[in-house]
Amino acid sequence: MANPGASKPPRRKIPRELAVIDQNGCTGCEACITVCPVDCIELVPGLEFPELQKLVEIDLNRCIGCRKCPEICPWDTIHMFAHEEGIKAAPSYTLRSVCGQETAAVGK
């Protein structure tokens, strides 16, 4: 699957922090998508019912660490990490991805 953020402009510098969504608690409500100033949050299909259930994922290559998405998330599933820690932690929180590799479950 192609990276959906590929046509979007790159960020100017590496942020101090990154937002990472814990997809285990995400309901796909899309509240975070509405506040993202750089449009780096993507809707992804859920695991059990891909056509009905949706999740969101943050493109870590575009996140600027603005902290708007964790403030608005009604489910408290978005966590802020120091940049390098966020890069390492994201795969353990991601069930489905469109921003990285193929859409796949963690551990495969």
Protein Blocks (a to p, Z undefined) as FASTA:
>chain_A
ZZfklmpccdfbdcfbdcdddfklpgolommmmmmmnlpaccdddfklmmlpccddddfk
logolommmmmmmnlpaccddfklmmmmmmmmpmbdcklmcdddehZZ
